[in-house]
Amino acid sequence: MSHAHDHPHDDGHRHPFQPDLEDAPFAYHQVLAQAVGDVLVAKGVFTAEDLRRQIEAIDAAEPARGARLVARAWIDGGFRERLLRDVNAAAAELGVDAGGIPIRAVANEPGVHNLIVCTLCSCYPRLLIGLPPDWYKSRAYRSRAIREPRAVLAEFGTAIPDDIEVRVHDSTADLRYMVLPLRPEGTEGWDETRLAGLVTRDSMIGVALPRVPAAA
Amino acid sequence: MRRHHDMGGIEAGPIERGEHDYEPWEKRVDAIMRLLTHPSRRVMTVDELRRGIEALGPGAYDAMSYYERWIASVTEILIEKGVITVDELGRTMSAVEARWRQERAS
């Protein structure tokens, strides 16, 4: 990455010493994060194994989980109804743990496009679509998404025609949202796995639409 | 009156769409929070995390990174609730630093 120079490397030339990450000064909050975890483990609030597993779960929670729910909803009307009624219960049907905080799916329709935001902080269905992108937590997104959603969508390259209503949903600590996008045209007869490949994280936030079949 | 974190609807510039990979310590903070709020433990709630973040004040709020705010808030709430003490935490922080220093030297 930092190899933007053009000399050959077989000439015995040595690069200047580059400090490793571990050589940086101990940052206060990193020490704090380590210590808080250590104290909680020492006191038996949770085990070191619990912590390790949880970090693994964070690494594993890719948008693929949410994409599976969307693809199933596209091919199974009954599942779609159950998903719209209770995302957490519908996810459990597929063996997916969506967490203890209620999540509501908001469905795009031919005349309606949905967008999610958390103006106060960063609430987000993390177990279904992974940790939120930096921009979701940013001042600009949190401020503007509810004031000028069409302009925000345009910045993401998503043009929503004026005759389509844009609905913005502001998440809270007690209720999170995910967007159920519209099934792209030209996917008749596709199976669930293939359909899931069209569903992106951003399409479940609402800043983008699912991939179009030709590009999949 | 609107507080510092309550920014919905105010004017702001373009959205910086860059993304970074989460660092191990950031995932650790996230994992700690998930374990503490898990229904089987309920040591603290997401509302409490937010209250702690909102109590940081505008200066600290803007100076800290996202997970710095989280761990600062989690620490405050845990101390407030008596789950951990300032003394335990201070001793453990010293031990962590000493351990890291030793690992670096070896």
Contacts between the chains, C-beta under 8 A, distances in Angstrom:
chain1	res1	chain2	res2	distance
A	22	B	103	7.8
A	22	B	104	6.0
A	23	B	104	7.1
A	26	B	97	5.6
A	26	B	100	5.9
A	26	B	101	7.9
A	29	B	25	7.7
A	29	B	64	7.6
A	29	B	65	7.8
A	29	B	67	7.4
A	29	B	68	4.3
A	29	B	71	5.5
A	29	B	72	7.1
A	30	B	25	4.6
A	31	B	93	5.3
A	31	B	96	5.3
A	31	B	97	5.8
A	31	B	100	7.8
A	32	B	71	5.3
A	32	B	72	7.5
A	32	B	75	6.2
A	32	B	93	6.7
A	33	B	25	4.9
A	33	B	28	5.3
A	33	B	29	5.0
A	33	B	32	7.4
A	33	B	67	7.6
A	33	B	71	4.8
A	34	B	25	7.2
A	34	B	28	7.4
A	34	B	96	4.7
A	35	B	89	5.9
A	35	B	92	4.1
A	35	B	93	4.3
A	35	B	95	7.7
A	35	B	96	5.0
A	36	B	32	6.4
A	36	B	71	6.5
A	36	B	74	6.4
A	36	B	75	5.7
A	36	B	78	7.1
A	36	B	84	7.2
A	36	B	89	7.0
A	37	B	28	6.0
A	37	B	32	5.5
A	38	B	92	5.2
A	38	B	95	7.8
A	38	B	96	6.7
A	39	B	84	5.0
A	39	B	88	5.4
A	39	B	89	6.0
A	39	B	92	5.1
A	40	B	32	6.9
A	40	B	35	7.9
A	40	B	36	7.7
A	40	B	78	7.9
A	40	B	83	7.7
A	40	B	84	7.1
A	42	B	92	7.7
A	43	B	83	7.6
A	43	B	84	7.1
A	45	B	35	7.7
A	45	B	36	7.4
A	45	B	41	7.0
A	45	B	43	6.1
A	45	B	83	6.8
A	46	B	35	4.7
A	46	B	36	8.0
A	46	B	41	7.1
A	50	B	35	5.8
A	51	B	28	7.4
A	51	B	31	5.7
A	51	B	32	7.1
A	51	B	35	6.7
A	54	B	31	3.8
A	54	B	34	5.5
A	54	B	35	5.7
A	55	B	24	7.9
A	55	B	27	5.1
A	55	B	28	6.5
A	55	B	31	4.7
A	57	B	31	7.9
A	57	B	34	8.0
A	58	B	22	7.8
A	58	B	27	5.2
A	58	B	30	5.8
A	58	B	31	6.1
A	58	B	34	7.9
A	59	B	27	7.3
A	100	B	37	7.6
A	100	B	38	6.9
A	100	B	39	4.6
A	101	B	46	7.0
A	117	B	8	7.6
A	119	B	6	7.2
A	119	B	7	6.5
A	119	B	8	2.9
A	119	B	9	7.4
A	120	B	5	5.9
A	120	B	6	6.2
A	120	B	8	7.3
A	120	B	50	6.8
A	121	B	5	6.7
A	121	B	50	5.7
A	121	B	53	6.7
A	122	B	66	7.4
A	123	B	46	7.5
A	131	B	22	5.8
A	131	B	30	6.8
A	133	B	19	4.9
A	134	B	16	7.6
A	134	B	18	6.6
A	134	B	19	5.1
A	134	B	20	6.1
A	134	B	66	8.0
A	135	B	15	5.2
A	135	B	16	6.4
A	135	B	17	5.1
A	135	B	18	7.6
A	135	B	19	7.2
A	137	B	66	5.7
A	138	B	15	6.3
A	138	B	16	6.2
A	139	B	7	5.9
A	139	B	12	5.6
A	140	B	12	4.3
A	140	B	13	5.7
A	140	B	14	6.4
A	140	B	15	4.4
A	140	B	16	6.8
A	141	B	15	5.1
A	142	B	7	5.3
A	142	B	8	6.3
A	143	B	7	4.6
A	143	B	8	6.6
A	143	B	9	6.7
A	143	B	10	4.9
A	143	B	11	6.9
A	143	B	12	3.9
A	144	B	11	7.8
A	144	B	12	5.4
A	144	B	15	7.2
A	145	B	8	7.9
A	146	B	8	5.1
A	146	B	9	5.4
A	147	B	8	7.8
A	147	B	9	4.7
A	147	B	10	7.6
A	147	B	11	7.6
A	152	B	15	6.7
A	155	B	14	6.4
A	155	B	15	5.7
A	155	B	17	7.7
A	156	B	15	8.0
A	156	B	17	7.5
A	170	B	8	6.6
A	173	B	45	7.3
A	173	B	46	3.9
A	173	B	47	4.9
A	173	B	49	7.9
A	173	B	50	6.0
A	174	B	46	7.8
A	174	B	47	7.7
